[in-house]
Amino acid sequence: MLLNTALSLVLGQAFYHTAFASVMAIGYGLATCFLIILQGHPPAISAKKWLWAIAIASLQSASFYLEMAGLLKIGAQQTATIMALVVVMALLLQYRKKIFSRSGAIALISAAFAFGALAILAQPSWPKSWNNGYLFAFMAAFAFAAFFFGNHYVLKKRIIDPVSLAVIGLLTQTVWITPAALFLTRPLPLDFHSGIFLGLIVLAILMAAAQLCLNKAQQAMSAFPMALIFSIEPFASRFFLWMKGHPFPPSFAWAAGLLVVALFLGQPWVMKGRKLALFPLIPKK
């Protein structure tokens, strides 16, 4: 989660200097190369496993691009609030028929508190007219929840190992974003004296590390606890901004309190007897 927050901050700095799609395309491409070097070879897996990995990565990409489409139409505050529904959607995907059980009811209450915390933090101002931006944002939230669900499924069933899944995932996202970088935005000015090149290297390392750590964590964590942990990210981002001199919004304390209750009820750190194995990163041959 902290890696994801750092990634967001670095992306923000990179977007300030150059084209959005170009930064993403180069960052994903370099991150893919870093993981292949780390693994020692390209993913030597069957066509079926490639299809699984591409489908999971496409959900992750779809969530990002749909969120951007919604953001351009309805603004950051409304988009952030709708994206907070990820915790509720992940819960429904994970529990399904068990939602009316005792554990399901507690998890639903936890998801409601987390959604409330994120909605307060976003402080949305709803316009009188509605457009398809809200639909894009809602679809983005569902795609992200489905990504958490599918990612855990393929890792839990050992359909594919975490490193190969991360490599194919980053490669798939590179393929999705490259046409936009080439045809829809201005090209990236590779000015080695401006620090952009160094920033891209840092960005790629963070992308590779975040994707790999997420996959390793999802070997033990299902969709809902993973979404609940990701709901901490906006608070971590606010904390980093506070360290840079930005004040906390007045409602921050209320939102933080609701999130603490959500985490206490949801208990995402409880693995039901399973150990969260972050190491070794490289699976044994």
C-alpha positions, 0 to 999 in steps of 0.5 A: 500500500505504501509502495502504491502511495509512493507510486501515485506521488511519483506519477503526479510529479512525472505528469507535471512535466510530460504527457500522461500516456507516454509516462505510463507506457515507458514506465510499464515497459521498463517495469516489465524488463526489471521483473524479467531480469529479476526472474531470470527468464521470460514467463515459461508458462502455457497458453492457458496461463497466459490467457488467465494473466492477460484477462486479470491484467486487462481488468486492472487496466480497464479500471484505471482507464475507466476511472480516468474517463470518469475523472475527465467528465465529473471531476476528482471528488465525485470520481473518488467517492464512486471509486470508494465503492470498491470495498463494497463490490469486493465484499459482494464478489467474495461473499456472494451467498454468504453475505447474510451470515454473521461474518458476512454481516460484519464485513458489510458493516466494515465496508460501509464504514470504509466507504463512508470514510473515503466519501467524507475524505473526497468531500464530493459536490454533486452537480444537478446534471448527470452524465456518463462519467458516473457510469465510467467511474462505477464501471471502474470500481467494479473492474478494480474489485473484479481484479482483486477477486480474480487475482486472488483466485489464480494465485490461490489455485496456483494457476500461475506464480506471482512473478510471472503474473506480475510480468504478464500484467505489466506487459499487458498494461504496456500494450493497452497504453502504448497506442494512446501514447503514440496517437492520442497525446504528444510524444514524451520529450526525453530530455536527459538534463531535466531529470525526466529519465531518472524519474522514469527509472524510479517510476518503473522500479516502483511499478514493478515492486508494487505489482509484485508485492500486490501479487505476493500479498494476494496469495493469502488475502482475498478480495475484500481485505485487499480492498480494505487495505487499499482504502488506507492509501488516500490517508497515507497520501494526505499524510505525505502531503501534510509532511510537505506543508499542506494542511489536513481538511477539517473532516479528516479526523472524522474520516480517519475515525470511520476507517479505524472502525472499518479496519477493526471490524474487517480485520484484514490482517487476519489470514484464517491460519494462513501466513502472508509469505512475502519472501522469497520473491522468486519461486523455486524452480 
